[in-house]
Amino acid sequence: ELTAFVTSESHELRKLRNALTGIEWHVDHVVPLKGKQVCGLHIWSNLAVIPKQLNLQKGNNLAFHD
């Protein structure tokens, strides 16, 4: 139940941020569901609302790399 609630709230927050900032946001799995070295879970504590550009840079990796 908590995961369903947080997922729904995350998508609402994404829509709000899109409207307020004029940039696109994504709901991201912090630990990728199908990463090369790790696999995360679709649970409330593995979700974050981040800018689309950062999410696309991150891809299926756990951390950002410069």
C-alpha positions as CSV (number, residue, x, y, z in Angstrom):
1,E,0.0,0.0,0.0
2,L,2.8,2.4,0.8
3,T,4.6,1.8,-2.5
4,A,1.3,2.4,-4.4
5,F,0.8,5.7,-2.5
6,V,4.4,6.9,-3.0
7,T,4.3,6.0,-6.7
8,S,1.1,7.9,-7.2
9,E,2.4,11.0,-5.2
10,S,5.7,10.9,-7.2
11,H,3.9,11.1,-10.5
12,E,1.8,13.9,-9.2
13,L,4.9,15.7,-8.0
14,R,6.5,15.1,-11.4
15,K,3.5,16.8,-13.2
16,L,3.6,19.7,-10.7
17,R,7.3,20.3,-11.2
18,N,6.9,20.1,-15.0
19,A,4.3,22.8,-14.9
20,L,6.1,25.0,-12.4
21,T,9.7,24.8,-13.8
22,G,9.1,24.4,-17.5
23,I,11.5,21.5,-17.6
24,E,10.7,17.8,-17.7
25,W,11.0,15.6,-14.6
26,H,11.0,11.8,-14.3
27,V,10.1,9.4,-11.6
28,D,13.4,7.5,-11.2
29,H,14.4,4.2,-9.6
30,V,17.4,5.2,-7.6
31,V,18.8,1.6,-7.8
32,P,17.9,0.5,-11.4
33,L,15.4,-2.3,-11.8
34,K,17.6,-3.9,-14.5
35,G,21.1,-2.5,-13.9
36,K,24.3,-4.1,-15.2
37,Q,25.7,-4.6,-11.7
38,V,22.7,-4.2,-9.4
39,C,19.0,-4.7,-9.6
40,G,16.7,-2.6,-7.4
41,L,13.1,-3.1,-6.4
42,H,9.9,-1.2,-7.3
43,I,9.4,0.0,-3.7
44,W,8.6,3.4,-2.2
45,S,12.2,3.9,-0.9
46,N,13.7,3.4,-4.3
47,L,11.8,6.2,-6.0
48,A,13.0,9.8,-6.7
49,V,11.7,12.7,-8.8
50,I,14.6,14.0,-10.8
51,P,15.1,16.1,-13.9
52,K,14.7,14.2,-17.1
53,Q,18.2,15.2,-18.3
54,L,19.8,13.7,-15.2
55,N,17.7,10.5,-15.5
56,L,18.7,10.0,-19.1
57,Q,22.4,10.6,-18.3
58,K,22.1,8.1,-15.4
59,G,20.6,5.4,-17.6
60,N,20.6,2.0,-15.8
61,N,23.5,3.0,-13.6
62,L,23.5,3.4,-9.9
63,A,25.4,6.7,-9.7
64,F,26.2,9.6,-11.9
65,H,29.6,9.8,-13.5
66,D,31.4,12.9,-14.8
